[in-house]
Amino acid sequence: MKVVGSRGYALELRERIVQAVTGGQSVTATAQQFSVHPTTVQRYLTLAHDGRLGQVRTPSGRPRRVTSTHEVQLLRQLGDHADATLVEHARMLEEATGLKISFKTADRVFARHGITHKKNGGRQ
């Protein structure tokens, strides 16, 4: 199933909802049948009428400042400086690329790549 929108229902479900109403079922009955709000059914009818039922919306929010180039740099730094702290990685990224980020942003980048960054604390 193809998901439409950032948190939307599957396109197939949207089409079934629209077909139910255009087939003669009431908006309220359709909403109950598919466990959605009647306003959702109305919105899908409007989108279908305008030919936009299957359009994928751009997610709202602020765009990422850390690009794939920055991520590659951070991962390279991690390989070269495995014992560096997140603050040090953020500082090294700023020196290398000019992009200033917080240690939390560096941690999120590592987490996206499945890397947890725990220090060994000098243990052998």
N, C-alpha and C positions, 0 to 999 in steps of 0.2 A: 504494500500500500504506500502510495506517495502522500506524505504529509504536506499540507498546504499551510503557509503562514508559520510564524515562529512557534506558536503553541496550538495551531488549529487542528481541527479534526481532519481525517483522511478525506481526500477528494472523492473517493467512492462513497463514503458516508454522506457527504454533502450532496452528491448527486441523487442518492436514494431519498434523502429528505425532500429535495425539490420535486422529485418524481411523485412522491406520496401526496404532496399538496396539489400539484398540477393534475394528479389523477382523481382529485375530488375529496380528499381527506382534509379535515379542518386543520388549521395551524396548531390549535391546542392539542388535538388528538395526535398529530404528528410529533409535536414536542414531547408528549408523554411516551409515545412509542419508542422514540430514539433517545430518551433521557437527556434532552437538551432544553434550554429555556425557549419559550415562544418567540422572544426577541431574536434569538439566534436563527430560528426558522425564517422569520421575516427578513433578516439580513441576507440569508442565503438566497431567498427568492429575489431580492433586489439585485444581488450580485449576478445571479443567473440571468435575470432579465437584461442586465447591462453587458452580459458576456464576460464577466470577470470572476466567475466562480472558481476557476482553476488557477488564478494568478497568485504567485507567491509574493507576499509582502516583504519588504525590507525590514529587518528587525529594528526596533527603535533603540535608542541609547547612543552613547558616545562611541565613536570608532576607536579601535585599538591604536595606541601609539607605537607599540612594539610590533615591528614588521617581521617577516620571516628572516630577513637579513640580520636583524637584532637577535632573534632566537638562535640562529646559527652561531652568532658570535658568543652568546651566553653558553651554549653547549660546548663550543670549542674551549672557552675559558674553564668550564667545569672539567674538561679533560686535562687541561694544562695545570690547573690549580685546584685539585680535588679537595684540599683542606681549607680553601678560602670560605669565609662566611658569606651569607647572602648580601650583607652590606658591602663587603669587599667586591663581590661580583657586580653589584649595581654600580659601584665606583669605577671598576675596570671597564664596564660597558660604556659609561660616560666618557672615559678617557679615549676609548677606541672609536666610538661613533658620534659622540656629542649628545646622545640622548640621556637625559637624567631621569632615572626611575627610582622608586623606593625598593627596599629589600622585599616588601610584600609582593610587588610586581615581579621581581626576579623569582620569588618562590612560586607564584602562579604559573610562570613560564615553565619552570622545571616540572611542576605538577602536571601540566598539559602533556608533557613528554613522559610521564610516569616516573619521574625522579623525585624521591624524597631526599631532602638535603639535611641529613643528620651528621653532626660532628662526632668524631670518635673520642673527643675529649682527652687526647694524649694516651688513650689506652692502647695496649699492644695487641 
